[in-house]
Amino acid sequence: MKAQVAAYKSEIKEGHIFFGVTDQDKQGMVTAALEFQKAGQTNLATEGTYKVLQKAGFTNIEKTSLDREDLDNISDYIDRNEVVSIINTTGPRKRSVDAKHIRRVSLLKNKSISPLWNGT
């Protein structure tokens, strides 16, 4: 993760960093999200991750959804070329399906995607 933040900081990039992580990884990703916020980025997060970041004092964060039926879901952000990096961990089968969907949409729309963070 540190390498991703360093690489990101080495280039001027505009857009959102998307965080969608499992419950066991939520506290661990707070430090990484803080580094991206310090770099001036708006973080996007699914509801549970959003709550953790908001509780940790984040101000530059927006809530999004994995559900393609919801307004401003993560697929919409990707379609509009507004996501520059994706940090995602998976757990149960449903979340695994969601993660595959995020990667598939990114690839189909010819968007860059960072390697998945494993929470370490």
DAUR-V284712 format. One record per run of one state. SS is the DSSP state (~ for helix, > for strand, _ for the rest). FROM is the first residue (numbers start at 0). LEN is the number of residues. If there is no record, write none. Layout:
ss: {SS;SS}
from: {FROM;FROM}
len: {LEN;LEN}
This chain:
ss: {_;~;_;>;_;~;_;>;_;~;_;>;_;~;_;>;_;~;_}
from: {0;1;9;15;20;22;38;41;45;46;55;60;63;73;79;82;88;92;108}
len: {1;8;6;5;2;16;3;4;1;9;5;3;10;6;3;6;4;16;12}
